[in-house]
Amino acid sequence: MTKIVGVRFKSAGKIYHFNPAGHDIKKGDKVIVETARGIEMGEICVGIKEISPESLTKPLKDVIRIATEEDIKRVQENKEKEKEAFDICLEMIKQHGLDMKLVETEYTFDRTKVLFYFTSDGRVDFRELVKDLATRFRVRIELRQIGIRDESKMVGSIGICGRELCCSKFLGEFMPVSIKMAKEQGLSLNPTKISGTCGRLMCCLKFEQETYEELLKVTPRQGALVQTPDGKGTVEYVEMLKGLVKVRLEGDRENAVSEYNVADLKILKKGKNQPEIEKNEEEMLKALED
């Protein structure tokens, strides 16, 4: 077994494994490590634990040291320098007339490189911009084109639920999201209702899908024929998360709807699986998938 610690460099970023190298490290500590980008400071989000060597994709790099007060101060200074670099790059983009939107600027811990993240509808020839930036900052310059989901994760916002975006709050990596998930969760297929601020399908569809898949195994669909404690009936409405089903009983002259717990029902005939949508609507919804 190999000892590892999990390090995260951004609040909702991917977790990377490192060798604790004999340091007394605990969750929440700031540490200095070597990455593909150079020396960086990250936060321990997974304390020391043992895993099998087979589960490691590449050799572990060591934790160099636990961050000192000087290291933390250096990162804070880098944050201030990033604001200045952002404004300078923004002005240079205007000067070069480039069709690109600057999203974020980032200094590496050792200040040997500055990264500029941007979005654009197409490819951008930024070679002259890189030359001007290198002349201005006298360090290595890297421009990275990112997608609109990455932009939302970096910038952050409030979703239609009224809470902070899942991607910027706690989701370390993006997962594929499909229209099928929205159908199975009984959501409106109106694009404005199931897309996030990035214009793609909401990440929470994937995050909640496993729960819905378990509930779908025991919950009757709308239109299903079921046996209730009061006789047979047809499912009119389903509140899946609450475990409640509204049933119209056969032979009920008042045509009333009764409510039952899913556990009290037996499915005699399955209902419709998914709502039907027009071909043009389906094409429009498919465009939301990433």
N, C-alpha and C positions, 0 to 999 in steps of 0.2 A: 504493500500500500504506500501511496505517496501523499505527503502532507501538502495542502494547498490553502491559499486564501483567495477570496473573490474580491476584486477591486473594480470600482466603478468610477469613471472620470467625469460623468455628468449625472445630474440628479435622476434622470430616467434613461440612462444610457445602458449599453450592453455591459455584462459582467465578464471580466477577464481573470484568468487564473494565474497566480504567481506562487513561487516557492517562498514560504515565510523566512527561510534561511536563518533559523535560530532566533529570530526576533520575537519578543513577547508581544504579540499583536492581538488586539481584540476588535470586535465590530465597532465601527464608528471612528477608528483611528485614521489619521491622515498619513499616507506613506509616499515615499519617493521610489519610483520604479523606472525601468528602461523599457520603452515601447518601440514599435517600428518607426514612430515619428520622432523619437529622441527621449530625453529624460522628462518625465511627467509626474505630477502629484495627483493621487487619487484617494478615494475613501474606501476603507474596508467595509463591504456590505455582507460578506460571508466570512465568519471567523475561521480559525484554523480547523481543518477537518481532513480526514484521510479518504482518498478515492483510489480506485484501481488504475494502474498506469495505462491500461488499454483504453480508458475513457478520455485520455489526454490526446489532443490532435497534434501537438508539437511539443518539443522540449520546453520545460518551464524556465522562465527567467526569474532571477532572485529579486526579492524586495531589497532595495539598496539600504534604506534606513527609514525609521519613523520620522515624519516631518517635524522640523523644528519651528520655533517662532519666526525665524528668519525666512524659512521656506514659505510659510503661510503668508507672511508680509509680501514676499516676492510675487505670489499669485495675485494678491490684491492689487499690487502695482501693475501687474500685467493686464488686469481688468480695465484699469484706467487707460493704459496704453492702447488697448483694443478699441476703446471709444474714439480715441484720436485717429487711429488707423482707419476705422470705419468711415469717418467723415472725409479723410483724405482720399480714400479709394472711391468714395461716392462722387467726389468732385472730378476725379480723373476719368471715371466712367462717362460722365457728362461731356468732358472735353473730347474724348475719343468717339462720342456718339454711338456707344455700344448699346444694343438692345438686350439688356440684362438687368436683373433686380438683385441688388446686394442684400443678403439676408443676415449674415453674421461674420464677424472677424474674430480670429482666435490666435493668440500667441502660444507657442510651446513654452513649457516651464523654463527652459534654459535660454529662451529668446533667440534661438538660432533660426527660427522659421516663423513666418506669419501665414496663416491660412485664411483665405477669403471664400465664403460660401455664397453661391448665387443661384438664381433660377432664371430660366429663359425658355421660350417656346421652341427654339431651335439651336443649332450649333453657333457658337460665337468665336470669332477669331480675336483672342485677347493677347496675342503675343506682344504687341506694342505696349499694351497696358502692363503686362508683367515686367517688361524692361523698365518702364517708368517707376513702377512700385519698387523694384529692386534698387534702382538708383536713389530713390527717396529714403528707403528704410535700411539699405545696406545689409540685408539678411536674405536668406532663401525665401522665395515667394511661391505660394501654391494656390491656384484658383480651382475650386471644386464646384462643378455644376450638380445641384441636388434636385430631387423631385418635390412636388408640392406637399406630399405627406411629410417629408423631412423638414420642410419650411415650417409647417404647423407645429411640429415637435419642438423645433428650436425656439420659435417665437412664443408659442403658447397662446391660449385663449380660453374662452368659456364656451362649452358646448350647449346644445339646445336643452340639455337636461338641467342646466344651471350650475354644473360643476366644472372644475378644471378638466381640460382634455386628457383622456386616458393616456395618449401617446406622450404627452409632456409631463404627466404626473407619475406614472409607475410602469408603463409598458416599455421594457427594454428593447424589444425588437418588433418590427412590423410583421404581421402574419397575413396571409392571403384571406380576403373577405369576398364572399360571393352572394349573388342575388338569392340563391337557394336558402341561405341562412335567414334572410329577411322573410321569405315565404314561410319557412318552418316556424319562425317565431311569431307568426301571425301579425306582422307589421304592415302598415300601409305601404304600398309600392310606389308612393309618390316620391320622386327623387329628392324633393326638398325636405322630406321627413326622415329619410334614411341616409342622407349624406352629411358628412361633417363639414367643418369650416374649410377643409382642404379641397372640398368638392368631390371627394371619393367616399365610398361606403364607410360608415362609421366603424371604428376599430372595436367598439363594444359588441358588435354583432358576433365577431369571432370569440371575444372574451366570454360571452354568455352562452355560446352555442352548445357547449358540453352539457350544461344544465338543461337546456331545452331538449336535447337529444334523449336524455334520461326520462324527462317528463312525457315526451311523445310516445314512449314505449307503453305507458299505462293510461294515457289520456285519450278519450275518444275524440274524433274530429267532428267538425260541424256537419250535420246531415247523417251522422251515424245512427243506426238503430241500436238501442240499449235496453237492458232489463234493469228497472229501478225497483226499490222496495214497494212502489205503488203500481207496478205494472210496466208494460213496454211503452217506449216513447222514442221520439226523434230529437237528437241534440240540436238546439237552436243557437246556443252561444257557449263559448268556452273561456273561462278565466284560468289559464294554464298555471300561472305562478301561484295563484291562491288555491288551486286544486278543486275549483268549483265548476259545475256544469249545469246549464239551464236546459231543461228537457220539456218538450210538449208531449204530454201523455196521449196515447191512443184512446179514442172514445170519450175524451173530455169535451163535453158539450160547450163548456164555457171557453174553450180554446185557450186556457190559461197555461202559463209556463211555470214549472216548479224547479227549484234549485236543489242540487245534490252534490255531495262530496264524491270525488272520483272513486274513492275506495268502496263506495256503496253501489257502484254500477258494474254491469257486465256487458261487454260489447258483443252484440249479436251480428251486426253487419257494419263494416267499415264505411266511413263517410268519405268525402272528397279529400284528396291528399293536399293539393295546393291550389290557390286561386288562379284562375285562368287570366292571362294577360294578352293583349294584342301584340302582334309581331313587332310593330313600330315602337311600342312601349318597351318591349323586351330589349330591342336594340339600344334604346336610350338608356335603359337601366344597366346594360352590359358595359356601357361606356364609363360607368362609375366604378367598375371593378378595377383593381390595380394589380 
